[in-house]
């Protein structure tokens, strides 16, 4: 990822999700990516850990069939040394952070995190 222009990555990521273009989102991910999400637990069962790009493709493709109105609204993005956090509001109004860890230009770890209700 170009840490000088993280907004380019964020814009491409957000546009791809809002277009429901799984392949465009996956273009930023390494073949051996590990992704975690409580939504993956609900969609796939198991522990919520998705290993590998092919498995991530299958997960996101299936998840989109359950959420045909998926839409993300950017709230902010935060840059770390080798990571990026994308803070957004989903179609249900829920607040979400996507934590993405990079090795060079590709995401090698991703974590979907959701605001808990107190």
Buried (B, 14 or more C-beta within 10 A) or exposed (E): BEEEEBEEBBEBBBEBBBEBEBEBBBEBBBEEBBBBBEBBEEBBEEEBEBEBBEBBBBBBEEBBEEBEEBBBEBEEBEBEEBBBBBBBBBEEEEEBBBBBBBEEEBBBBBBBBEEEEE
